[in-house]
Amino acid sequence: MLTYTVDFTKAVQTRRLTMGVADGRVEADGEVIYQVKDMKVALSES
């Protein structure tokens, strides 16, 4: 089984954009197979 975890650490807002900063990891059968720090994504409201 794959498990994806995203832990948001902060949100940065400018005049036109809100950007989220997060750490994340992917686990396969309970073992971490991929890890990332400080990934950045644009956030929007729908």
C-alpha positions as a Markdown table, in Angstrom:
| # | Residue | x | y | z |
|---|---|---|---|---|
| 1 | Met | 0.0 | 0.0 | 0.0 |
| 2 | Leu | 1.2 | 3.5 | -0.8 |
| 3 | Thr | 0.8 | 6.4 | 1.6 |
| 4 | Tyr | 1.3 | 10.0 | 0.6 |
| 5 | Thr | 1.8 | 12.6 | 3.5 |
| 6 | Val | 2.1 | 16.3 | 3.0 |
| 7 | Asp | 2.8 | 18.5 | 6.1 |
| 8 | Phe | 2.3 | 22.2 | 5.3 |
| 9 | Thr | 4.9 | 24.4 | 7.2 |
| 10 | Lys | 3.8 | 27.8 | 6.1 |
| 11 | Ala | 1.8 | 29.9 | 3.6 |
| 12 | Val | 3.3 | 33.0 | 1.9 |
| 13 | Gln | 0.8 | 35.5 | 0.4 |
| 14 | Thr | 1.7 | 38.2 | -2.2 |
| 15 | Arg | -0.7 | 40.5 | -4.0 |
| 16 | Arg | -1.9 | 37.9 | -6.5 |
| 17 | Leu | -0.7 | 34.6 | -5.3 |
| 18 | Thr | -0.7 | 32.4 | -2.2 |
| 19 | Met | 2.1 | 29.9 | -2.1 |
| 20 | Gly | 2.2 | 26.9 | 0.3 |
| 21 | Val | 5.5 | 25.4 | 1.6 |
| 22 | Ala | 5.4 | 21.8 | 2.7 |
| 23 | Asp | 7.4 | 18.7 | 3.5 |
| 24 | Gly | 6.2 | 15.4 | 2.1 |
| 25 | Arg | 7.0 | 11.7 | 2.0 |
| 26 | Val | 5.8 | 8.6 | 0.2 |
| 27 | Glu | 5.7 | 5.3 | 2.0 |
| 28 | Ala | 5.3 | 1.8 | 0.5 |
| 29 | Asp | 4.2 | -0.9 | 2.9 |
| 30 | Gly | 5.3 | 1.3 | 5.9 |
| 31 | Glu | 8.7 | 2.1 | 4.5 |
| 32 | Val | 9.7 | 5.6 | 3.4 |
| 33 | Ile | 10.7 | 5.4 | -0.3 |
| 34 | Tyr | 10.7 | 9.1 | -1.1 |
| 35 | Gln | 11.1 | 12.3 | 0.9 |
| 36 | Val | 11.0 | 16.0 | 0.0 |
| 37 | Lys | 11.6 | 19.2 | 2.1 |
| 38 | Asp | 10.3 | 22.7 | 1.3 |
| 39 | Met | 8.3 | 21.9 | -1.8 |
| 40 | Lys | 6.4 | 24.9 | -3.0 |
| 41 | Val | 2.9 | 24.9 | -4.5 |
| 42 | Ala | 0.4 | 27.6 | -5.6 |
| 43 | Leu | -2.8 | 27.6 | -3.6 |
| 44 | Ser | -6.2 | 28.7 | -4.9 |
| 45 | Glu | -9.8 | 28.8 | -3.7 |
| 46 | Ser | -12.5 | 27.1 | -5.8 |
